[in-house]
Amino acid sequence: MTHVKLILKRPTKKLAPRESDILTLLAYGNTRDAISNILSLSEETVKDYIARACRKLGAVNKTNAIAIAIAFGLITPRKERYRPTNSNK
């Protein structure tokens, strides 16, 4: 059996609170449309936050960004209901 060792570099740029919120909501399985409704943002704005988070984390896509963020403790999805920071709802 072959073992593969993954080496992740810790991201050097911090995620903005809204980027963390959006990655966490994605980790819970929410779509961009659902996130835009939850956070009262346009879907395009949510898409921009995801792209920014991916760049900061060196991720190739949003799934990779979620995995990196969880691996380094930048987001911590839990079983209880998630409430975004500074949410209006």
FENKAPE-V687351 format. One record per backbone hydrogen bond with DSSP energy under -0.5 kcal/mol. CO is the residue of the C=O (numbers start at 1). NH is the residue of the N-H. If there is no record, write none. Layout:
# FENKAPE-V687351
CO_NH + CO_NH
This chain:
# FENKAPE-V687351
4_6 + 6_8 + 16_20 + 17_21 + 18_22 + 19_23 + 20_24 + 21_25 + 22_26 + 23_27 + 24_28 + 25_30 + 26_29 + 31_35 + 32_36 + 33_37 + 34_38 + 35_39 + 36_40 + 36_41 + 42_46 + 43_47 + 44_48 + 45_49 + 46_50 + 47_51 + 48_52 + 49_53 + 50_54 + 51_55 + 52_56 + 53_57 + 54_58 + 54_59 + 55_58 + 56_13 + 61_65 + 62_66 + 63_67 + 64_68 + 65_69 + 66_70 + 67_71 + 68_72 + 69_74 + 69_75 + 70_73 + 82_84 + 84_87
